[in-house]
Amino acid sequence: MSADVSADVPVSAGASGPGRPGAPERAERAVRPGGPVRPVTAVLARLAGWDVAVIALAALVIVLASVFVDNFGSSRNFTFLVLDLLPIALIALPMTFVIATGEIDLSVASVLGLSSAVMGYLWNQGLTIETIIPLCVLLGAALGAVNGLFVTALGLPSLAVTIGTLALYRGLAFVVLGDTAVADFPSSYTSWVTGTIDGTSIPNVAIIIVALAVVFGVLLHATPIGRWTFAAGAGEQAARFAGVRIPMLKFWLYVATGAVAGLAGVLWTLRYSSARADNGSGLELAVVAAVLLGGSPSSAGAERCRVCWAGWSCSPRSRTHCACRTSPTRPSTSSSARCSSPPSCCPT
């Protein structure tokens, strides 16, 4: 009996054969000009990634605006630009977590408005500003908890729930304050929010932004909360089998989003020195756009805090880069400040 036993004989590490690169081929590939293929391919793939594209786009917008828009590169305009994007930057941080799990929260702008209205109401009632600020943050957390209960306990779609609470919270803001405005807040607080760090053009509120960015960045990338968030977005059923408590996770993410939106309402009110029920109208779309541009797809599982802020710098509200920064006077402090005669680059 003659049997072909070649298939049973192991091929040595240096042998060549069909589909098996031998030592000569491996040596030739190792000394090929340009170095090994895999590291170069990895670098090119990295440079072609979405995060690099968004950061490059943000840098391009800044450079072009500095060249073609008068006074855009000035320190004064930088201060106003950071102040304009402050609420988007803050709310985008917890919103990244919510979208990472495959959910959404469209009520954040209404939470901001209701927080502002309650702040004005409590100030009229004689409470101190030191008492009002934490109460507004707690109010935002409570409103976020309502969203979380509807989504997790009742199993309702987050899109439908937050569209409903968007209208509900905005209506409550008008019930609390009506169409009036409160504008006599302590100048020590309003001047701090609009002021800058001594000797620089960096706004004081940048301290709050950076601090929260570090906190949320660490939570997302270096704690079990971040791993649970990624797992929930990648596959909710698999995450449940792995022991992740999905309802509890989503509930507290909504609470955190509401609390940060409440804080944004406080800072918005102090920045414009005006508490109004319509503060922050339409801001929710800019926040969602910033998070998605920053590399957080609605299908979740691939979120990046490091480019989230590049996303909000390219968001629709960044059009303020061409909005009346040439005027030596301070921009209008109304909640919907607009240019009286915007430059030609501004959308009409």
Order of alpha helices (4+ residues) and beta strands (2+ residues): alpha-alpha-alpha-alpha-alpha-alpha-alpha-alpha-alpha-alpha-alpha-alpha-alpha-alpha
